[in-house]
Amino acid sequence: MLNSVDQALVNDLTGAPSSAQRRALAKIITLLESTRMDHRKRADEVLNTLLPKTGKSFRLGISGVPGVGKSTLIETLGLDLIEKGHRVAVLAIDPSSSLSGGSILGDKTRMERLSVLDNAFIRPSPSSCTLGGVAEKTREAMLVAEAAGFDIVIVETVGVGQSEIAVAGMTDMFLLLQLPNAGDDLQAIKKGVMEIADLIVINKVDIDPDAALRAQLFITSSLRLLGFQGNPDHASHDQEYWHPTVMTLSALEGNGVPELWEKILHFQKLQNANGKLQARRKQQSGAWMWDRIDAGLKNAFQNHPAVQTLLPGLSYEVNQGTMAASVAARRLLEAMGHEFF
């Protein structure tokens, strides 16, 4: 059961749009991101209370290499959507330092016009060295934004590489941004992030239109090849199913952004009609549960008394080269009363 403080936050969050709602949204996300055990228990209660009010937004994941223009595109698209009457929440993931653990959290400064609008909410969060281009609590934050009535939730990943695809496992549509001169045609057929994108956008076409056109042709050809070898739905020509496409635009100038939204709407219409959207969300919920189980087991392992007793000595032996890392890992796991590998 919620305490009086959390109940007040929930009431403000689910009420009419106001400064109190924005404050409640920020505080609940902070509560979700806390590592304190008492805060985590409170966050679980809040999340379960809000769950019936979630699931009504469209979730868009946007990824791409650093400097591709993710924030610029989100601001241009967000401004256009708010003019159309939508409420837009942006969850921007900022990379954390592997040395200091800190993050700049400066994505909001790249969206100055969007950040001051009442119908927009921008939340930068540190990745905390979580792999996949997103933060540990991005899924939960997305649900809280939905409960607050934001009908468009955009997740902006850190600048990612070919294997960092976690955002595709938590959104309805995965949009991959590419640069006009990102490499040769071999890059376009490599496995990884390219083959799971629903829509690939070549940004900064204003800089080099010819290079953007070449990139569009290369990637379009590669998507056909990946479709035949991978997802059979992508290889077919059934118009009831979405087929990944490639388009060009200039986020800075706004050229092509209205067309981008039309493609997103078409994707949403098809996915709702053929049942793929609901099936995708159900699969994501199951994967999310196992992801939390993995994180919980790791946390329980690190805080186990027997492990904490053995860890300093075994770590020293591994560092000195007198014990194999695999042997030390097995002994630590056995200390919990389990046998592994």
C-alpha positions, 0 to 999 in steps of 0.5 A, spaced: 500 500 500 502 506 498 504 511 503 501 518 504 507 521 500 507 517 494 499 517 494 500 524 493 505 523 487 500 519 484 494 523 484 498 529 482 501 525 476 494 522 474 491 529 474 490 534 469 496 537 466 500 542 470 506 544 474 504 539 479 504 533 474 511 535 471 514 535 478 510 528 480 513 525 474 520 527 475 520 525 482 517 518 481 522 517 475 528 519 480 524 514 485 525 509 480 532 510 479 534 510 486 538 504 488 536 504 495 532 498 497 527 502 501 526 506 495 525 500 490 520 497 494 516 504 494 517 504 486 514 497 485 508 500 489 507 506 485 509 502 478 503 497 480 498 502 482 500 506 475 500 500 471 492 500 469 493 507 466 499 505 462 500 502 454 496 508 451 502 512 448 506 510 442 513 508 443 518 511 439 526 509 439 531 513 436 538 511 435 544 512 431 552 514 432 554 520 436 553 526 432 548 523 427 543 528 429 538 525 434 536 530 439 535 535 433 530 530 429 527 529 436 526 537 437 524 538 430 519 532 430 516 534 437 515 541 435 511 539 429 507 533 434 505 538 439 502 543 434 498 537 432 495 537 439 500 531 442 503 531 448 511 528 447 515 525 453 523 524 451 527 520 455 534 521 453 539 517 455 546 520 456 553 515 457 556 515 463 563 515 464 567 508 465 572 512 470 568 517 474 561 514 473 558 521 472 554 523 466 553 530 463 546 530 462 546 535 457 541 533 452 536 538 454 540 543 452 540 541 445 532 541 445 531 549 448 525 550 444 522 543 445 524 543 453 520 550 454 513 547 452 508 545 457 506 539 453 513 536 452 517 533 458 524 531 457 528 527 462 535 526 461 538 519 465 545 516 466 546 510 462 550 508 469 554 503 464 548 499 462 549 496 456 544 497 450 544 504 449 539 505 454 538 506 462 536 501 467 530 504 468 528 506 462 522 502 461 519 504 468 520 511 466 516 510 460 510 507 463 510 513 468 510 518 462 504 514 459 500 514 466 501 522 466 498 522 459 503 523 454 501 520 448 508 520 444 514 517 448 520 518 445 527 514 447 533 517 445 539 512 446 546 514 447 550 514 441 550 506 439 554 501 435 552 495 431 550 491 437 547 496 442 539 494 440 536 494 447 531 500 445 528 496 440 526 491 445 522 496 449 519 501 444 513 500 438 518 502 433 525 502 432 528 508 428 535 508 426 539 514 424 544 514 419 549 519 416 550 520 408 557 518 408 557 513 414 561 507 410 561 503 404 556 498 402 559 493 406 557 497 412 550 496 410 549 489 410 553 487 416 548 484 421 546 487 428 542 494 429 541 495 421 537 488 421 532 490 426 530 497 425 523 498 422 525 505 419 532 507 417 533 515 416 539 518 412 539 525 416 543 531 414 541 530 407 542 538 406 550 537 407 551 532 401 545 530 397 548 525 392 552 521 398 545 521 402 542 518 395 547 513 395 547 511 402 539 510 401 540 506 395 545 501 398 541 500 405 535 499 401 538 493 397 541 491 403 534 491 407 532 486 401 537 481 402 537 481 410 529 480 409 530 474 404 535 471 409 532 473 416 525 475 417 520 472 412 515 478 413 520 483 411 521 479 404 514 478 403 510 483 399 504 483 403 501 490 404 498 488 411 505 488 414 510 493 415 516 492 411 523 496 413 524 502 409 529 508 408 528 515 407 532 521 407 531 528 411 534 534 414 532 535 421 536 541 422 532 544 416 525 540 417 525 538 410 522 531 410 520 531 417 512 531 416 513 525 411 517 521 417 511 522 421 506 520 415 511 513 415 510 513 423 503 513 422 502 508 417 507 503 421 502 504 427 496 503 423 499 497 420 501 494 426 495 495 430 491 492 424 495 485 424 496 485 431 503 485 431 503 491 436 500 488 441 504 481 440 510 485 440 509 489 447 507 482 450 514 479 448 517 485 451 514 485 457 516 477 458 523 479 456 523 485 461 521 480 467 527 476 465 532 482 465 529 484 472 531 477 474 538 477 471 539 484 475 536 482 481 540 475 481 547 479 480 545 484 486 543 478 490 550 475 489 554 481 490 551 483 497 551 475 499 555 475 506 559 469 503 561 472 497 563 479 500 567 475 505 571 471 499 571 476 494 577 480 496 582 474 497 580 471 491 580 478 487 587 479 489 589 472 487 586 473 480 590 480 480 596 476 482 595 471 476 595 465 482 588 463 480 584 463 474 578 468 473 574 462 472 576 458 478 575 464 482 568 465 479 566 458 480 568 458 488 564 465 489 558 462 486 559 455 490 559 460 496 552 461 495 550 454 495 549 453 487 553 450 482 554 453 476 558 451 469 
